[in-house]
Amino acid sequence: MENPDFTGIIPILVTPFDGQNRIDADSLQSLIEFNIDAGVHGLGIAIGSELYKMDAAERDEILKLTVAAVRGRVPVVMNVSAQGTDLTVAQARRAAELGADALMLFPPSFMPTGPDSGADCFEAVGRATPLPLILQDVVQGPIPAAMARAVLAHCPTARAIKVETMPTVSQVGAMAAQVADSLTVIGGLAGTYMIEEFRRGARGTMPFCSQPAAFVSVWDHLLAGDEAAAREVFDREIMAVNRLGAQQHDLFYHVHKQMLVKKGVIARADVRAPTALPDRITQGEIDALIG
């Protein structure tokens, strides 16, 4: 896909698993169609896909399945973050071979080595593949505006930055003021602050994939300048889900997968270990929310 600009709604796919803890290809295809039918502007495979719990063969499998199901209708973004530059480059090359339209990564973070080495990692990926690159600013691997500008100076494939360090609203504003002329600023954290971030210069978000139509509706209202309508949809359909998902540990996986099962989109709501299973009260809250 030529030159995606990463504006709009780019949901992160959860990974449906079957009863043997394998990727459920049929449910994944159903999930992709559910999102594309809702009018999303791209699809991502990343932390929200439990990618960090997959071996190399499974990473290949989910990307191949997604590319085949999408059939070029929207850009497919693959997260290639790793704890070493060479490994990141190898994963980036593999993603390109398997048909990803864009890459996303945060700097190696297990052993912090400073912003220069983080920028070097992005530059190495930019040299290794021509795919457009989304920088991911996360708590464990923050990307300050100065680092983003350093990457831009040496990595012409950089196209966007996903801002997820807290407090995200002010961080989006500060980042947009510094780099919006060169990078599309997009939000994450399940799209929880997409309206506030939009006011401050964000031009897209990466939510979970369980409510694509609601997020697209909010986005369309924002583009039309009708913030009141955007807020009404957000508060009615999205806010309670995001509040519950952020309540504890990795509860968001359970909430979004159970919603998708309830809607008949995927077959099972299994979350791979390690995970914090909802306790009785929390499961009751999920049941009450999704009906």
Summary of the structure (lengths in Angstrom):
residues: 291
radius of gyration: 18.0
end to end distance: 38.6
largest distance: 52.1
contacts: 1009
relative contact order: 0.14
helix: 50%
strand: 12%
